[in-house]
Amino acid sequence: MLALVLDDAEMNNLVMVASLRPLAGCTPQAFTVPAEALAFAEARASEIGVVITDYEMPGMNGVAFIRAVRRIPGLTNVPTVMVTSHDQRSLRREALEAGATDFLTKPADAVEIRARVTNLLALSAAHRAQRDHAAQLAREVAAAVALVEEREREIVSTLMRAAEHRDSDTGDHIARVSAYVGLIAEAMRMPASDARQLCLAATMHDVGKIAVPDAILLKPGALTPEERREMEQHADRGRRILGGSDSPVMRLAAEIAGSHHERWDGTGYPYRLKGEAIPLSGRIVAVADVFDALTTQRPYKPAWSPEHARVFLQENAGSHFDPAVVTAFLSRWAQVEANLRQRTALQTMPVAA
């Protein structure tokens, strides 16, 4: 490991370097100018095992130098020694607060220098080993999480393929809703891991429709009151289909399935929840789901224009929808329009013979 030595007096550097050279595995590198020492530290941070600095230097004293070293990525915990002829308690306290690990009082002899630096290099090696072990554990955890997420995606994909047999638009609809949910989560500054889980869970929001009779689900005209009541059962049925799992994403999906038709004013279904009593996940999916339904052509209605659907969201914020979620969605309007343009382009693309 490298030992960075800083003293504005060249002779002091020569003495320090000569004292350190006999140490196995230690390569001293001396500087007389703090700025040059800092530049070296930034460039070789991963190799530096100990920093030794004089206190009294022109332009930047040892305390200021230690503070600067501590700000360099990779050197936050590197052992640092202050060399000084002073023994004031206030100076030592200031150096400790700046990040000094140990002190050497001038004139320090070679035996003391080697003994102190040997111990500090061992401490530095232990820090590095602990950091490397933590990094390895983090990689292993990330790999395990990725494997779990991939398996959950496979389960969800299998489940949703069953739903697609009931409704030809289901696959496209859930993909679009998931994309809109991602935009809302991003605008609401949701942690990336939570946003990914929400997007995946949102794809299952209508899974309860697999229990709705075809005569109702595929009816081209308006539903009768009895048929409407039967259709509305899909929210609670979806919650029950997905509920009871130990998987966080399946629990979240059950929450969404049971709450995405609730309304902010309490007039939704199936539980007549109101305001923040509705889970945030359901409030987010409600906006994404309704917007996509409005802008999609169905057997019983033409597609609304994006601007028409936007006005609908704005007018119903505070009654149907959580106003904060509507604001978040509309803050990403440029991306919403880009998604809609891409969707239109794909729909109008000629099919090869």
Backbone torsions as a table, in degrees:
resi	resn	phi	psi	omega
1	MET	NA	154.3	178.6
2	LEU	-84.3	142.9	171.5
3	ALA	-112.9	111.0	179.7
4	LEU	-84.5	122.0	-177.3
5	VAL	-115.9	130.2	179.9
6	LEU	-131.6	121.5	174.8
7	ASP	-156.2	132.7	-177.8
8	ASP	-70.7	-13.7	178.3
9	ALA	-95.5	116.6	-177.2
10	GLU	-58.5	-38.2	-179.2
11	MET	-62.2	-41.5	178.8
12	ASN	-62.7	-38.0	177.5
13	ASN	-63.5	-41.4	179.6
14	LEU	-60.8	-42.3	179.4
15	VAL	-64.0	-45.3	-178.3
16	MET	-64.6	-43.7	180.0
17	VAL	-64.0	-41.8	178.8
18	ALA	-63.1	-34.8	179.5
19	SER	-70.8	-30.6	-175.0
20	LEU	-88.6	-23.7	-173.4
21	ARG	-57.5	-35.9	-179.2
22	PRO	-67.8	-13.9	-177.2
23	LEU	-73.5	124.5	178.9
24	ALA	-65.5	134.7	176.9
25	GLY	77.4	10.0	-179.6
26	CYS	-119.5	123.7	178.3
27	THR	-116.8	106.2	-179.3
28	PRO	-74.9	143.4	177.4
29	GLN	-133.4	112.3	-171.6
30	ALA	-103.1	147.3	178.2
31	PHE	-139.3	151.5	174.9
32	THR	-110.4	-9.9	-178.8
33	VAL	-117.7	120.7	-177.9
34	PRO	-55.0	-41.1	-177.9
35	ALA	-61.8	-39.4	179.3
36	GLU	-69.0	-36.8	178.3
37	ALA	-65.1	-40.3	179.4
38	LEU	-67.1	-40.0	178.3
39	ALA	-61.9	-41.4	177.5
40	PHE	-63.9	-42.4	-179.0
41	ALA	-62.0	-40.6	179.2
42	GLU	-66.0	-38.7	-177.2
43	ALA	-75.7	-29.3	-173.4
44	ARG	-122.9	28.2	-173.5
45	ALA	-54.0	-39.5	-176.4
46	SER	-68.0	-14.9	-176.7
47	GLU	-101.8	-13.2	-173.4
48	ILE	-81.7	126.0	-179.1
49	GLY	-105.3	-20.2	179.4
50	VAL	-158.3	147.0	177.3
51	VAL	-121.5	129.1	-179.7
52	ILE	-123.1	120.6	-175.8
53	THR	-133.0	142.3	172.2
54	ASP	-72.9	159.8	178.2
55	TYR	-88.4	-53.0	-173.7
56	GLU	-87.4	107.1	177.9
57	MET	-144.1	147.9	178.4
58	PRO	-71.1	141.4	176.3
59	GLY	87.0	-50.7	-179.0
60	MET	-145.0	117.2	178.8
61	ASN	-81.2	177.0	-174.5
62	GLY	-63.4	-35.0	179.4
63	VAL	-64.2	-46.1	178.6
64	ALA	-63.5	-36.1	179.1
65	PHE	-65.3	-42.2	179.6
66	ILE	-62.9	-42.0	177.6
67	ARG	-59.2	-42.2	180.0
68	ALA	-65.0	-40.4	178.6
69	VAL	-62.8	-41.7	-178.4
70	ARG	-64.4	-21.5	179.3
71	ARG	-84.2	-7.9	-179.7
72	ILE	-81.4	124.9	178.3
73	PRO	-54.6	130.6	-180.0
74	GLY	96.1	-13.3	-179.0
75	LEU	-116.4	14.8	-179.2
76	THR	-59.2	-36.3	-176.2
77	ASN	-113.9	11.0	-177.9
78	VAL	-65.8	133.1	177.4
79	PRO	-58.9	133.5	-175.3
80	THR	-131.4	131.7	-176.5
81	VAL	-113.3	131.6	173.9
82	MET	-99.9	126.3	177.2
83	VAL	-106.3	123.5	-176.9
84	THR	-153.2	154.0	174.4
85	SER	-90.7	-6.9	-179.9
86	HIS	-88.0	152.1	178.4
87	ASP	-127.8	19.9	-179.0
88	GLN	-67.9	138.5	179.8
89	ARG	-64.6	-36.9	-178.0
90	SER	-63.5	-39.0	179.7
91	LEU	-66.5	-43.5	179.9
92	ARG	-64.4	-39.0	178.3
93	ARG	-63.1	-43.3	179.1
94	GLU	-62.2	-41.4	179.8
95	ALA	-66.6	-40.3	178.6
96	LEU	-63.9	-41.4	178.3
97	GLU	-64.7	-31.1	178.5
98	ALA	-74.7	-21.0	178.5
99	GLY	124.0	11.1	178.3
100	ALA	-65.4	141.4	179.5
101	THR	-97.3	-36.8	-175.4
102	ASP	-151.9	172.3	-179.1
103	PHE	-132.9	148.7	169.6
104	LEU	-126.9	132.1	-179.4
105	THR	-100.5	130.2	178.3
106	LYS	-70.9	142.9	-9.3
107	PRO	-83.4	127.5	178.6
108	ALA	-93.0	136.4	-179.6
109	ASP	-88.0	165.1	-173.3
110	ALA	-61.4	-37.7	-178.6
111	VAL	-63.3	-44.8	179.9
112	GLU	-65.8	-41.7	179.6
113	ILE	-59.3	-47.6	-178.0
114	ARG	-65.1	-40.0	-179.0
115	ALA	-64.1	-46.5	-179.8
116	ARG	-64.1	-46.6	-176.1
117	VAL	-68.9	-35.8	176.5
118	THR	-58.0	-45.9	179.5
119	ASN	-64.5	-39.9	-178.2
120	LEU	-71.5	-34.9	175.6
121	LEU	-65.3	-37.3	176.6
122	ALA	-64.4	-39.9	177.2
123	LEU	-63.9	-42.0	179.0
124	SER	-62.7	-42.2	178.8
125	ALA	-63.0	-38.7	178.8
126	ALA	-65.6	-40.8	177.5
127	HIS	-60.5	-44.9	-178.8
128	ARG	-64.2	-41.0	179.6
129	ALA	-64.1	-41.4	179.4
130	GLN	-65.2	-42.1	179.2
131	ARG	-63.9	-42.7	179.8
132	ASP	-65.4	-38.1	178.8
133	HIS	-65.8	-42.2	178.9
134	ALA	-63.4	-39.9	178.5
135	ALA	-64.5	-40.2	178.4
136	GLN	-64.6	-42.8	177.1
137	LEU	-61.7	-40.4	179.5
138	ALA	-62.8	-40.0	178.0
139	ARG	-65.2	-40.5	179.7
140	GLU	-66.1	-40.8	178.0
141	VAL	-64.2	-43.5	179.7
142	ALA	-61.3	-40.0	179.0
143	ALA	-66.3	-39.9	179.2
144	ALA	-66.4	-41.2	178.5
145	VAL	-64.3	-42.0	179.4
146	ALA	-61.6	-38.9	179.3
147	LEU	-65.4	-43.1	178.9
148	VAL	-63.0	-44.6	-179.9
149	GLU	-62.4	-39.0	179.4
150	GLU	-65.7	-40.1	178.6
151	ARG	-66.7	-38.2	177.6
152	GLU	-64.5	-39.7	177.7
153	ARG	-62.5	-38.1	178.5
154	GLU	-64.5	-41.6	179.1
155	ILE	-63.2	-45.9	-179.7
156	VAL	-62.5	-43.6	-179.8
157	SER	-60.0	-41.7	179.0
158	THR	-64.2	-43.8	-179.9
159	LEU	-63.1	-43.2	-176.8
160	MET	-74.0	-25.7	174.4
161	ARG	-62.9	-34.7	176.4
162	ALA	-65.1	-39.1	179.5
163	ALA	-67.8	-34.6	-177.6
164	GLU	-63.0	-25.7	178.4
165	HIS	-66.5	-19.3	-179.1
166	ARG	-92.2	-22.5	-172.6
167	ASP	-149.1	114.8	-175.0
168	SER	-63.4	-21.3	-177.3
169	ASP	-92.7	-5.9	-172.0
170	THR	-58.0	-47.5	-176.4
171	GLY	-59.6	-45.7	179.2
172	ASP	-67.5	-40.5	-178.1
173	HIS	-61.5	-47.0	-176.5
174	ILE	-68.3	-32.0	177.4
175	ALA	-66.1	-42.0	179.9
176	ARG	-68.4	-43.5	178.5
177	VAL	-59.9	-43.6	179.0
178	SER	-60.0	-40.4	179.4
179	ALA	-65.4	-42.9	178.4
180	TYR	-64.9	-38.7	177.0
181	VAL	-60.0	-40.6	178.1
182	GLY	-61.2	-40.3	178.1
183	LEU	-64.3	-42.0	179.7
184	ILE	-65.4	-45.2	179.8
185	ALA	-59.9	-40.7	178.1
186	GLU	-63.5	-44.8	-179.2
187	ALA	-65.6	-29.6	179.2
188	MET	-89.1	9.4	176.3
189	ARG	57.2	40.6	176.9
190	MET	-74.7	139.4	176.8
191	PRO	-52.9	143.2	-173.9
192	ALA	-55.9	-41.4	-179.0
193	SER	-65.6	-39.2	178.3
194	ASP	-67.2	-39.2	179.7
195	ALA	-63.2	-43.2	179.3
196	ARG	-60.8	-43.4	-179.5
197	GLN	-65.5	-39.3	179.2
198	LEU	-64.7	-42.8	179.1
199	CYS	-61.4	-40.8	179.4
200	LEU	-68.1	-46.1	-179.3
201	ALA	-63.2	-34.2	-177.9
202	ALA	-63.6	-24.9	-179.6
203	THR	-65.0	-16.3	-177.8
204	MET	-102.1	14.3	-171.7
205	HIS	-62.3	-29.8	-177.2
206	ASP	-109.4	22.1	-176.0
207	VAL	-62.0	-24.7	178.9
208	GLY	-64.2	-15.0	179.7
209	LYS	-68.8	-13.3	177.1
210	ILE	-65.9	-16.0	178.5
211	ALA	-97.1	2.0	179.1
212	VAL	-88.2	131.7	179.9
213	PRO	-58.6	144.6	179.9
214	ASP	-56.1	-37.2	-177.4
215	ALA	-59.9	-29.1	178.8
216	ILE	-92.2	-46.6	-175.4
217	LEU	-62.4	-38.1	-175.1
218	LEU	-104.2	11.9	-178.8
219	LYS	-64.7	127.4	-177.1
220	PRO	-75.9	-21.0	-177.2
221	GLY	-105.0	-170.3	-179.7
222	ALA	-68.4	147.9	179.4
223	LEU	-84.4	147.7	172.9
224	THR	-74.9	165.1	177.9
225	PRO	-55.5	-39.3	179.7
226	GLU	-67.1	-42.2	178.3
227	GLU	-65.7	-38.0	177.2
228	ARG	-61.0	-43.9	178.8
229	ARG	-62.4	-38.9	177.9
230	GLU	-65.9	-42.3	178.3
231	MET	-61.4	-40.1	-177.4
232	GLU	-67.1	-15.6	177.6
233	GLN	-67.9	-16.3	-174.6
234	HIS	-63.9	-27.9	-179.3
235	ALA	-66.1	-50.0	180.0
236	ASP	-70.0	-35.5	178.1
237	ARG	-64.8	-39.1	176.4
238	GLY	-62.5	-42.0	178.2
239	ARG	-59.9	-41.6	-178.1
240	ARG	-73.5	-34.6	177.3
241	ILE	-62.5	-42.4	-174.6
242	LEU	-89.5	-16.4	-174.7
243	GLY	-73.5	165.0	176.9
244	GLY	86.7	-0.6	-179.9
245	SER	-86.0	151.9	173.7
246	ASP	-84.3	-9.4	-178.4
247	SER	-74.2	126.8	178.3
248	PRO	-56.9	-39.6	-177.6
249	VAL	-70.0	-33.8	178.1
250	MET	-72.7	-36.0	175.9
251	ARG	-64.3	-40.6	178.1
252	LEU	-65.8	-39.7	178.5
253	ALA	-63.1	-39.4	177.7
254	ALA	-63.7	-40.3	178.1
255	GLU	-61.6	-44.2	-179.7
256	ILE	-66.5	-46.3	-178.3
257	ALA	-57.0	-39.4	-176.8
258	GLY	-84.1	-8.6	-173.2
259	SER	-127.6	-5.8	-172.6
260	HIS	-76.1	-6.0	173.5
261	HIS	-106.8	7.5	171.7
262	GLU	-72.4	154.8	-179.9
263	ARG	-117.6	147.2	-177.5
264	TRP	-54.9	-33.2	-177.7
265	ASP	-88.3	2.8	175.7
266	GLY	89.2	8.1	-177.8
267	THR	-101.1	11.4	-179.4
268	GLY	-84.6	-164.3	179.4
269	TYR	-140.9	160.3	9.5
270	PRO	-95.1	-6.8	-170.5
271	TYR	-113.1	0.4	-178.6
272	ARG	57.3	39.2	175.8
273	LEU	-71.0	155.8	-175.2
274	LYS	-134.5	141.2	173.5
275	GLY	56.3	-135.5	-176.2
276	GLU	-74.4	-2.2	170.9
277	ALA	-68.8	-21.7	174.5
278	ILE	-77.5	129.4	178.7
279	PRO	-55.1	142.3	179.7
280	LEU	-56.3	-37.4	179.4
281	SER	-58.5	-43.2	179.3
282	GLY	-67.5	-36.8	179.2
283	ARG	-66.3	-37.2	179.0
284	ILE	-69.0	-47.5	-178.3
285	VAL	-66.0	-31.7	178.7
286	ALA	-58.0	-45.8	179.9
287	VAL	-65.6	-47.0	-178.9
288	ALA	-63.2	-42.3	-176.9
289	ASP	-66.8	-47.3	-178.5
290	VAL	-67.1	-41.7	179.6
291	PHE	-60.1	-44.1	-179.3
292	ASP	-68.0	-37.9	178.6
293	ALA	-63.4	-39.7	-179.2
294	LEU	-66.9	-38.7	-174.8
295	THR	-90.3	9.2	179.7
296	THR	-114.7	135.0	176.7
297	GLN	-72.2	133.9	177.0
298	ARG	-126.2	163.4	-179.5
299	PRO	-56.0	-28.2	-175.5
300	TYR	-101.0	2.0	180.0
301	LYS	-163.4	153.4	172.7
302	PRO	-80.6	165.5	176.3
303	ALA	-73.8	137.8	173.7
304	TRP	-78.7	154.9	173.3
305	SER	-71.4	154.0	178.0
306	PRO	-55.5	-40.0	-179.0
307	GLU	-67.0	-39.2	177.4
308	HIS	-61.5	-45.0	179.1
309	ALA	-65.6	-37.0	178.3
310	ARG	-61.8	-45.4	178.9
311	VAL	-61.6	-39.4	178.7
312	PHE	-59.6	-45.1	178.6
313	LEU	-61.1	-45.2	-178.7
314	GLN	-62.9	-42.9	-177.8
315	GLU	-69.5	-25.6	-176.8
316	ASN	-103.9	5.4	173.2
317	ALA	-68.4	125.5	-177.9
318	GLY	98.8	-12.7	174.4
319	SER	-117.5	-66.7	176.5
320	HIS	-81.0	-43.4	-169.7
321	PHE	-114.9	154.4	171.2
322	ASP	-65.2	120.1	-178.0
323	PRO	-57.0	-36.7	-178.7
324	ALA	-65.8	-35.2	179.6
325	VAL	-71.7	-40.3	177.0
326	VAL	-61.2	-44.6	178.5
327	THR	-59.5	-43.1	179.7
328	ALA	-62.8	-43.8	-179.1
329	PHE	-63.6	-46.2	-177.5
330	LEU	-70.8	-21.0	176.0
331	SER	-68.7	-14.8	177.6
332	ARG	-109.5	29.8	-173.1
333	TRP	-60.3	-38.6	179.8
334	ALA	-58.9	-40.2	178.6
335	GLN	-71.3	-35.4	176.6
336	VAL	-61.4	-47.0	179.4
337	GLU	-62.5	-38.7	178.2
338	ALA	-62.3	-41.7	177.8
339	ASN	-62.7	-41.0	-179.4
340	LEU	-67.5	-38.7	177.4
341	ARG	-63.6	-41.8	178.5
342	GLN	-63.6	-40.2	179.0
343	ARG	-62.7	-44.2	179.4
344	THR	-62.9	-41.2	179.9
345	ALA	-62.5	-40.7	179.7
346	LEU	-66.8	-38.0	-178.6
347	GLN	-69.2	-30.2	-177.8
348	THR	-95.6	0.7	-179.5
349	MET	-67.8	130.6	-179.6
350	PRO	-65.9	144.6	179.8
351	VAL	-89.2	131.1	-179.7
352	ALA	-66.5	141.7	179.9
353	ALA	-72.0	NA	NA
